[in-house]
Amino acid sequence: MLHDVDPARRRLLSTSAQLLAAGALIAWRAASPTWHPLREDALFLCALYWMFCLFARNTRAWPAVTGLLCALLGAIYLKGQIPHMLVVYDLLP
């Protein structure tokens, strides 16, 4: 006979699996040789945010942290794209 899994246990298993996946992603990015620091690594930042969401999604800080992450990701993108845009549009002196 099959037994239903307790919803609290299912939630704990899901959270544990997600925490393990995010932790593995952070460890992989920290161990891999990169040419930029981790604070400029979008994948690393998203994994940290994933871990934050697992534990603090219902806090009052959640919208501020989400906005900060979006701003950081936008800044990382622009830092990499602005030099290319200047070359393409021949705006460099």
N, C-alpha and C positions, 0 to 999 in steps of 0.2 A: 504494500500500500504506500502511495506517495504522500508525503507530508508537506504541507505548505510551509514555506520559510517565513519566519517571523519578519514583519516589515522593518523593525528596528535592526535586526541582524543583517537583512539585505542592504539597508542603508549603510551600515558599518562596513560591510564587505565592499560595497561600491566606493565608499570614501577611501578605504584602505587601498583599493586597486588604483584609484585616481592619484592618491598621494604617492604611491610607488612609481607610477608612470611619470608624474611631474618631477619627482626626485631623481629618477633615472635620466630624464632629459636635462635637468640642471647639472648633474654629475658629468654627463657626456659633454655638454658645452663647456664646462669648467676644465675638463681634462683634454679637450681637443686643442691642438695648436691653432690659434687664431691670430690675425694681424691687428685686431682691435680689442680693447678691454671689454669685459663682460657688461659693463654699464651701457655699452653701445650695441649689445647683441640683442636683437629683437626677440629671438627665440628664447633666450634666457629670461628676459623680462616677462614674456608671456607665460612661461612656466612658473615664475614666481607669483604672477597674478593668479594663475590657476590654483596654486596652493593657498593663496590668500582667500580666494572665493570658496574653497572647501570649508574653511573655518569661520570666516567673518562676513559672509554674504549678507547677513541680516543686520549688520552694524550700521551706525550712522556714518561711519567713515567710508563705506563702500562707494558712494558716488564720487567722493573726492579722490579716492585711490584710482577709480576707473578713469576719471578725467585726467589725472596725472599720467597714467599709463598711455592714454591716447595722445597726450601732448609729447611725451617722450618718444613714442613710436613715430609721430609726425616729424619731430626734430631729427631723429635718426634717418628717416627717409629723405628729408630735405638736405641734410648734410651730405648725403651721397649723390643726390640728383642735381643740386644747384651747379656744381662744377661742370657736369655734363651738359646742362642746359646752356650755360655760358659759352661753351665750345660750339654747340650745335647752332646757336643763333649768332655766332661770331661777335660776342659782346666783350670778349677779353681784349685788353689793350695790346 
